[in-house]
Amino acid sequence: MKTLKFGLLTAVLAMISLGANAQNWGCSDAERESILEDVAVYQSSMKLYKESKDVRYLEEAHPHWKVVVEKCPKQSKNLYINGEKIIKGLVAKETDEAKKQALIADIKWMHDKRIEAYPADAADIMAKKAKDIDVLEKDAGLKECYETYAEAVKLGGDQLDAAYIYQYFMATVRYVKAGYAEPTLVVDNYDIASDLLEQEVIACYADTVNPDTVRANAIRECIGNVEAVFSPYATCDQLVEIYSQKFAATPDNVDLLKKITNIMMKKNCTEEKLFFDATEKLYSLEPSPTTALRMGLMSISKKMYGDAVKYLNDAVKGLTERKDRYKAYIYLGHAHMFNGSMGAARNAYNEAARIDASKGEPYICIAQLYMKFHGVASSDGIGGRSAYWAAADQAARAKNIDGSPETVAAANKIIGQCAAAYPKKADAFMVDLIDGHSFTVPGLGVVTTVRTR
C-alpha cells in the first residue's frame, strides 16, 4: 500500500497551513496547527482510496479523520461526506460485531458534531442520522431511528426532502407495529407527513412561469405511497374507534378536537357522528375561520347547503394559510353547486385554482359542474350537449396540470363520460356544427371545440 513520502507530506502540510489562516475551522489557531498532519494524512488516504478502492486506505484515514472532526468540526463540509464513506466502507467489511458497533457509534457521533458545527442545517442532518441508523442497525435501531426522525421533523420538517418525510412515516408505522406506541401515533404522524408533503408540492409551483412539475409529480408519488401505507389505519370505523373514547374522556380538549376534525376531513369521514359532535364542540369552544371551515363541511354532510355557504364565506374571509383557503373555496364551490348556484360554484372553484396552481382538483370540479348543469346550454340546438365539450376541456386541463394518479384517473373518467354524451355527427351537422370548429357554449360563456361521436 502506498504511503505519503516525507517530501509530499511536508508540501501538503505547508499548503494546509497557508490556507488555514483564511478559514474558520471551528477551532482555535493552536488546535488548527495541532491537526495539520492529521488533515494531510486523512485527505491523502481518501485520495488514494478514490484511485484504488482499497479499503485499507479507509482504515488509515479513520483515526486521523476522527481527530479533525473532534478538534476542528468546521474544517470542511467534505469532512462529513468523507466520514460517511469511511465508516460505511469499514462497516461493510467488518466481521467483528463489537468493532462494527463502535463504527456505527462513530457515524452517530459524526452527525452530532456536524449539528454542533452547522446548527442551521440541524433538521436535515438529523434526518441523515436517522436514515443511517435505519440502514446500519435495521430493526435493532428502530426505536432510535424513529425518535431521531421525529426530532428532525420537530426541528424543521418544512426543510426536509420529501424522501425523508416518507421515511419518517414508514418508521412511525414500524415503531407502532413493534409495540413502542399506540396506533394513534400513526394517525397523528400521517397528519404531519401529509401536510409537509403537500407544502412541498405547492412550493414546486412558486415559479408560476416555470413550475418544477417533475419534482411535484415525484412528491405526489411519495404522497401516494404514504396514503397506501396509511390505508389500513384509515377507515372511518377505525378512526371512530381510535378517537371516540378520547373524545368522551376530554370533550373540551381543543387540541384533540382539532386533531379529530382535521384527520376525519382528510379521510372523507365527514358523515360520521363523531365528526359532527367534535366539529360543533370545537366551534362552540373556539369560533374562528378554521372552525368555520369545519362547520361548513359538516353542514354539507348534513345537506344544509345554505348554512354551509354562510360558514364557508366566513371562513374564506379570515383564513390566512394557503392550504386552508384552498380547501375552503373547494368546499364553498360544493355548497353552491348543491344549492343550485352554478355561477357562484364556478367562481369558488376558480378561486381555489388561483390559490394553488399545483392542483387539478378545481378543474375536475368545474368539469363535473358543467356536466351537472349542462341544461343551461340548451339553446345550443343539441340539447345542451355542448356543455360536455367544455367539461372535457376542464378535465384535460386538470391532468395536464396535476399528474397525480387520482387526478389523472378522475379526468380520464370524465373525458370518457363526456365523449359518450357528445352529439351524433348528423345531429350536429343539422345545426351547422362541424368537428374541430370553435364554439361558444351558451349559458356557460366558454369557448370550446365541436366534437361528435
C-alpha positions as MATLAB code, in Angstrom:
seq = 'MKTLKFGLLTAVLAMISLGANAQNWGCSDAERESILEDVAVYQSSMKLYKESKDVRYLEEAHPHWKVVVEKCPKQSKNLYINGEKIIKGLVAKETDEAKKQALIADIKWMHDKRIEAYPADAADIMAKKAKDIDVLEKDAGLKECYETYAEAVKLGGDQLDAAYIYQYFMATVRYVKAGYAEPTLVVDNYDIASDLLEQEVIACYADTVNPDTVRANAIRECIGNVEAVFSPYATCDQLVEIYSQKFAATPDNVDLLKKITNIMMKKNCTEEKLFFDATEKLYSLEPSPTTALRMGLMSISKKMYGDAVKYLNDAVKGLTERKDRYKAYIYLGHAHMFNGSMGAARNAYNEAARIDASKGEPYICIAQLYMKFHGVASSDGIGGRSAYWAAADQAARAKNIDGSPETVAAANKIIGQCAAAYPKKADAFMVDLIDGHSFTVPGLGVVTTVRTR';
ca = [
       0.000    0.000    0.000;
       1.243    3.473   -0.883;
       2.187    5.818    1.924;
       2.989    9.524    1.913;
       6.637   10.257    1.307;
       8.224   12.814    3.633;
       8.567   15.449    0.890;
       4.939   15.128   -0.183;
       3.723   15.253    3.410;
       5.763   18.405    4.009;
       4.277   20.025    0.908;
       0.700   19.100    1.892;
       1.250   20.410    5.412;
       2.569   23.691    4.035;
      -0.447   24.130    1.759;
      -2.886   23.374    4.591;
      -1.071   25.719    6.950;
      -1.213   28.568    4.441;
      -4.910   28.031    3.775;
      -5.874   27.523    7.398;
      -5.354   31.150    8.349;
      -8.030   32.217    5.888;
     -10.627   29.754    7.111;
     -12.835   29.347   10.122;
     -12.364   25.739   11.099;
     -14.461   25.990   14.240;
     -11.410   25.817   16.496;
      -8.548   27.898   17.863;
      -5.356   28.619   15.917;
      -3.462   26.296   18.240;
      -5.910   23.454   17.584;
      -5.669   24.058   13.870;
      -1.913   23.816   13.978;
      -2.114   20.629   16.036;
      -4.215   18.750   13.462;
      -2.486   19.743   10.217;
      -0.702   16.420    9.945;
      -3.984   14.561   10.656;
      -5.697   16.546    7.890;
      -2.881   15.735    5.478;
      -2.894   12.002    6.208;
      -6.701   11.721    6.134;
      -7.033   13.668    2.872;
      -4.210   11.833    1.111;
      -5.634    8.474    2.230;
      -9.022    9.417    0.803;
      -7.354   10.430   -2.474;
      -5.585    7.068   -2.678;
      -8.820    5.243   -1.799;
     -10.654    7.068   -4.595;
      -7.973    5.920   -7.046;
      -7.704    2.312   -5.850;
     -10.901    1.477   -3.884;
      -8.578   -0.291   -1.431;
     -10.364   -0.356    1.959;
      -7.016   -0.252    3.762;
      -6.813    3.451    2.913;
     -10.101    3.961    4.770;
      -8.560    2.204    7.788;
      -5.582    4.552    7.534;
      -7.821    7.631    7.200;
     -10.239    6.768   10.012;
      -8.282    7.735   13.183;
      -6.896   10.926   11.610;
     -10.354   11.889   10.336;
     -11.758   11.487   13.872;
      -9.132   13.831   15.280;
     -10.053   16.505   12.736;
     -13.796   16.183   13.442;
     -13.220   16.294   17.194;
     -10.932   19.327   17.263;
     -11.976   21.402   14.234;
     -15.500   20.325   13.168;
     -15.840   23.079   10.552;
     -12.591   22.253    8.726;
     -14.707   21.442    5.661;
     -18.158   20.111    4.851;
     -16.331   17.406    2.886;
     -15.213   16.144    6.277;
     -18.709   14.705    6.763;
     -19.177   13.465    3.209;
     -15.873   11.589    3.517;
     -16.792   10.462    7.027;
     -19.799    8.560    5.678;
     -17.597    6.905    3.043;
     -15.003    5.912    5.624;
     -17.372    4.457    8.184;
     -19.786    2.751    5.807;
     -16.875    1.256    3.897;
     -15.377   -0.113    7.103;
     -18.722   -1.393    8.419;
     -19.308   -3.297    5.177;
     -16.125   -5.335    5.612;
     -16.105   -5.674    9.417;
     -16.915   -9.138   10.788;
     -16.328   -8.413   14.458;
     -19.662   -7.277   15.937;
     -18.119   -5.154   18.692;
     -15.940   -3.278   16.213;
     -18.917   -2.826   13.889;
     -20.952   -1.276   16.719;
     -18.054    1.052   17.531;
     -18.033    2.243   13.905;
     -21.803    2.788   13.964;
     -21.350    4.829   17.145;
     -18.791    6.909   15.242;
     -21.248    7.814   12.482;
     -23.858    8.911   15.039;
     -21.199   10.959   16.806;
     -20.197   12.483   13.464;
     -23.778   13.646   12.781;
     -23.986   15.175   16.268;
     -20.714   17.048   15.717;
     -21.991   18.287   12.369;
     -25.146   19.651   14.001;
     -22.968   21.497   16.538;
     -20.896   22.941   13.699;
     -23.805   23.801   11.378;
     -26.932   24.302   13.545;
     -28.858   25.920   10.664;
     -28.816   22.525    8.924;
     -29.854   20.595   12.040;
     -33.111   19.161   10.665;
     -31.518   17.782    7.500;
     -28.512   16.376    9.382;
     -30.783   14.759   11.976;
     -32.760   13.093    9.173;
     -29.499   11.810    7.637;
     -28.594   10.380   11.044;
     -31.962    8.630   11.297;
     -31.518    7.131    7.835;
     -28.019    5.872    8.717;
     -29.318    4.288   11.916;
     -32.026    2.564    9.888;
     -29.616    1.296    7.211;
     -26.813    0.233    9.565;
     -28.789   -1.141   12.518;
     -32.079   -2.130   10.896;
     -34.654   -3.454   13.412;
     -32.180   -3.268   16.291;
     -32.051    0.503   15.863;
     -35.761    1.034   15.176;
     -36.566    2.908   18.379;
     -33.642    5.303   17.981;
     -34.317    5.644   14.236;
     -37.938    6.718   14.788;
     -37.096    9.082   17.631;
     -34.354   10.676   15.521;
     -36.686   11.170   12.550;
     -39.292   12.650   14.909;
     -36.691   15.081   16.252;
     -35.724   16.065   12.690;
     -39.357   16.830   11.849;
     -39.713   18.793   15.068;
     -36.567   20.809   14.307;
     -37.700   21.718   10.794;
     -39.996   19.378    8.924;
     -40.621   22.028    6.272;
     -36.889   21.969    5.433;
     -36.724   18.220    4.807;
     -36.718   16.488    1.454;
     -39.882   14.531    0.640;
     -37.962   11.240    0.840;
     -37.133   11.903    4.499;
     -40.773   12.726    5.285;
     -41.804    9.430    3.714;
     -39.160    7.524    5.703;
     -40.317    9.288    8.873;
     -43.822    7.990    8.294;
     -42.589    4.484    7.452;
     -40.529    4.468   10.658;
     -43.673    5.515   12.554;
     -45.613    2.511   11.266;
     -42.784    0.103   12.118;
     -42.415    1.732   15.557;
     -46.102    1.181   16.297;
     -46.081   -2.383   14.959;
     -43.124   -3.149   17.248;
     -45.251   -2.134   20.237;
     -43.463    1.103   21.154;
     -46.611    3.250   20.756;
     -50.380    3.126   20.225;
     -51.878    3.200   16.687;
     -52.957    6.804   17.288;
     -49.327    7.780   16.613;
     -49.691    6.570   13.017;
     -52.741    8.789   12.588;
     -51.047   11.778   14.221;
     -47.886   11.443   12.133;
     -49.824   10.848    8.919;
     -51.406   14.235    9.561;
     -47.943   15.813    9.922;
     -46.372   13.974    6.974;
     -49.217   14.604    4.533;
     -49.264   18.327    5.348;
     -45.487   18.636    4.854;
     -45.597   16.795    1.542;
     -48.483   18.936    0.291;
     -46.450   22.048    1.190;
     -43.542   20.696   -0.867;
     -45.825   20.213   -3.887;
     -47.102   23.779   -3.547;
     -43.513   25.073   -3.359;
     -42.815   23.475   -6.763;
     -45.270   25.966   -8.263;
     -43.798   29.069   -6.627;
     -42.387   29.988  -10.032;
     -45.634   30.262  -11.991;
     -43.796   30.674  -15.307;
     -41.548   27.606  -14.958;
     -43.013   25.372  -12.241;
     -40.996   22.296  -11.268;
     -43.610   19.774  -12.376;
     -41.145   16.869  -12.454;
     -40.352   17.295   -8.777;
     -44.026   17.920   -7.987;
     -45.019   14.618   -9.570;
     -42.229   12.798   -7.721;
     -43.548   14.202   -4.432;
     -47.097   13.224   -5.414;
     -45.817    9.680   -5.878;
     -44.439    9.922   -2.343;
     -47.847   11.104   -1.121;
     -49.454    8.134   -2.842;
     -47.054    5.776   -1.066;
     -47.866    7.373    2.302;
     -51.581    7.027    1.583;
     -51.138    3.356    0.670;
     -49.255    2.605    3.886;
     -51.755    4.573    5.947;
     -54.860    2.982    4.446;
     -55.039    0.040    6.924;
     -55.224    2.592    9.755;
     -57.544    4.973    7.968;
     -61.019    3.516    7.614;
     -63.699    5.699    9.142;
     -64.632    2.908   11.536;
     -61.042    2.701   12.753;
     -60.765    6.463   13.217;
     -64.019    6.487   15.166;
     -62.751    3.613   17.314;
     -59.417    5.339   17.933;
     -60.860    8.734   18.881;
     -64.305    8.110   20.378;
     -63.038    7.176   23.830;
     -60.608   10.091   23.871;
     -63.378   12.490   22.866;
     -65.696   11.089   25.557;
     -62.973   11.412   28.196;
     -61.943   15.006   27.339;
     -64.673   16.621   25.194;
     -63.340   20.131   25.879;
     -59.764   19.381   24.769;
     -59.370   21.843   21.885;
     -56.156   20.243   20.571;
     -57.840   16.833   20.464;
     -60.912   18.288   18.736;
     -58.717   19.896   16.074;
     -56.923   16.612   15.536;
     -60.165   14.625   15.217;
     -61.843   17.034   12.815;
     -58.723   17.525   10.704;
     -57.955   13.842   10.157;
     -61.608   12.974    9.534;
     -61.788   15.720    6.918;
     -58.684   14.390    5.222;
     -60.021   10.847    5.101;
     -63.550   11.850    3.991;
     -65.169   10.623    7.209;
     -67.386   13.672    7.472;
     -70.609   11.644    7.594;
     -69.676   10.164   10.973;
     -71.452   11.309   14.143;
     -68.057   11.747   15.829;
     -67.119   14.327   13.191;
     -70.380   16.238   13.752;
     -70.046   16.161   17.545;
     -66.370   17.144   17.553;
     -66.912   19.921   14.996;
     -69.809   21.503   16.874;
     -67.936   21.277   20.172;
     -64.812   22.826   18.644;
     -66.816   25.690   17.127;
     -68.519   26.386   20.462;
     -65.180   26.471   22.292;
     -63.123   28.274   19.671;
     -65.118   30.039   16.946;
     -62.635   31.032   14.254;
     -62.192   30.925   10.467;
     -60.635   27.461   10.823;
     -63.521   26.071   12.847;
     -65.982   27.788   10.483;
     -64.353   25.769    7.691;
     -65.083   22.575    9.601;
     -68.654   23.696   10.322;
     -69.115   24.363    6.620;
     -68.019   20.856    5.714;
     -70.250   19.398    8.420;
     -73.191   21.364    7.008;
     -72.514   19.968    3.525;
     -72.512   16.455    5.001;
     -75.890   17.192    6.592;
     -77.174   18.621    3.277;
     -77.657   22.010    4.955;
     -76.208   23.858    1.983;
     -77.374   27.347    2.903;
     -75.677   27.037    6.301;
     -72.576   25.656    4.587;
     -72.354   28.727    2.319;
     -72.651   31.014    5.355;
     -69.930   29.237    7.353;
     -67.581   28.905    4.390;
     -67.951   32.550    3.389;
     -66.960   33.416    6.964;
     -64.016   31.032    6.680;
     -62.575   32.410    3.431;
     -62.705   35.955    4.795;
     -60.474   35.093    7.745;
     -58.226   32.197    6.739;
     -54.603   33.080    6.021;
     -52.937   29.705    5.382;
     -52.972   28.933    1.666;
     -53.883   25.248    2.065;
     -56.836   26.181    4.305;
     -58.066   28.889    1.934;
     -57.819   26.402   -0.916;
     -59.928   23.826    0.952;
     -62.471   26.448    1.963;
     -63.029   27.567   -1.636;
     -63.350   23.973   -2.853;
     -65.975   23.277   -0.190;
     -67.676   26.599   -0.898;
     -67.904   25.547   -4.546;
     -69.510   22.268   -3.493;
     -72.003   24.066   -1.259;
     -73.027   26.460   -4.059;
     -73.265   23.598   -6.556;
     -75.558   21.534   -4.330;
     -77.516   24.707   -3.606;
     -78.117   25.153   -7.341;
     -75.858   28.167   -7.909;
     -73.647   27.220  -10.859;
     -72.035   30.635  -11.347;
     -71.121   31.026   -7.677;
     -69.762   27.475   -7.607;
     -67.555   28.108  -10.654;
     -66.251   31.334   -9.114;
     -65.298   29.466   -5.928;
     -63.519   26.671   -7.828;
     -61.624   29.209   -9.939;
     -60.523   30.982   -6.766;
     -59.215   27.670   -5.413;
     -57.271   27.172   -8.662;
     -55.782   30.639   -8.308;
     -54.686   29.932   -4.729;
     -52.969   26.627   -5.539;
     -51.828   26.272   -9.136;
     -50.443   22.775   -8.451;
     -53.871   21.168   -8.103;
     -56.016   19.695  -10.836;
     -58.941   19.272   -8.439;
     -60.604   22.661   -9.128;
     -60.787   21.867  -12.849;
     -62.193   18.415  -12.132;
     -64.858   20.151  -10.030;
     -65.649   22.627  -12.814;
     -65.927   19.751  -15.303;
     -68.387   17.986  -13.013;
     -70.247   21.266  -12.562;
     -70.666   21.697  -16.348;
     -71.913   18.121  -16.659;
     -74.409   18.595  -13.825;
     -75.719   21.893  -15.228;
     -75.482   21.026  -18.926;
     -79.109   22.119  -19.294;
     -78.058   25.790  -19.124;
     -76.629   25.308  -22.637;
     -79.912   24.007  -24.091;
     -80.092   26.815  -26.658;
     -77.131   25.235  -28.498;
     -79.571   23.246  -30.662;
     -78.244   19.889  -29.478;
     -79.922   19.647  -26.082;
     -77.129   21.262  -24.079;
     -74.597   18.663  -25.167;
     -72.048   21.381  -25.958;
     -71.533   21.681  -22.180;
     -69.839   18.279  -22.331;
     -67.194   19.703  -24.669;
     -66.400   22.366  -22.087;
     -66.373   19.752  -19.316;
     -63.918   17.568  -21.232;
     -61.666   20.603  -21.748;
     -61.572   21.225  -17.996;
     -60.784   17.568  -17.267;
     -57.934   17.596  -19.795;
     -56.600   20.770  -18.200;
     -56.704   19.106  -14.777;
     -54.496   16.177  -15.759;
     -52.091   18.417  -17.697;
     -51.500   20.442  -14.534;
     -51.608   17.659  -11.958;
     -50.088   14.288  -12.825;
     -51.156   12.536   -9.623;
     -52.786    9.126  -10.249;
     -56.035   10.236   -8.589;
     -56.379   13.327  -10.765;
     -55.465   11.525  -13.991;
     -57.952    8.738  -13.226;
     -60.743   11.216  -12.402;
     -60.002   13.268  -15.523;
     -59.984   10.230  -17.806;
     -63.286    9.048  -16.350;
     -64.902   12.435  -17.017;
     -63.491   12.611  -20.541;
     -64.951    9.166  -21.261;
     -68.355   10.135  -19.858;
     -68.351   13.348  -21.874;
     -67.384   11.568  -25.104;
     -70.359    9.237  -24.657;
     -72.625   12.306  -24.358;
     -71.327   14.147  -27.450;
     -73.937   14.691  -30.180;
     -74.027   12.416  -33.188;
     -72.301   13.831  -36.247;
     -75.571   14.008  -38.190;
     -77.376   15.856  -35.368;
     -74.566   18.393  -35.095;
     -74.459   18.901  -38.851;
     -78.178   19.772  -38.855;
     -77.391   22.881  -36.761;
     -74.195   23.758  -38.674;
     -71.798   22.330  -36.064;
     -68.720   20.699  -37.617;
     -65.979   18.760  -35.838;
     -62.973   20.887  -34.970;
     -64.762   24.235  -35.313;
     -64.733   26.737  -32.456;
     -67.960   27.176  -30.482;
     -69.059   29.347  -27.555;
     -71.222   27.356  -25.150;
     -74.421   29.288  -24.329;
     -75.161   29.637  -20.625;
     -71.505   28.944  -19.781;
     -69.877   31.593  -21.937;
     -66.780   29.491  -22.605;
     -65.147   28.825  -25.959;
     -64.590   25.190  -26.868;
     -64.232   22.891  -29.879;
     -67.020   20.928  -31.580;
     -66.761   17.160  -31.138;
     -69.124   14.411  -32.243;
     -69.484   10.662  -31.874;
];
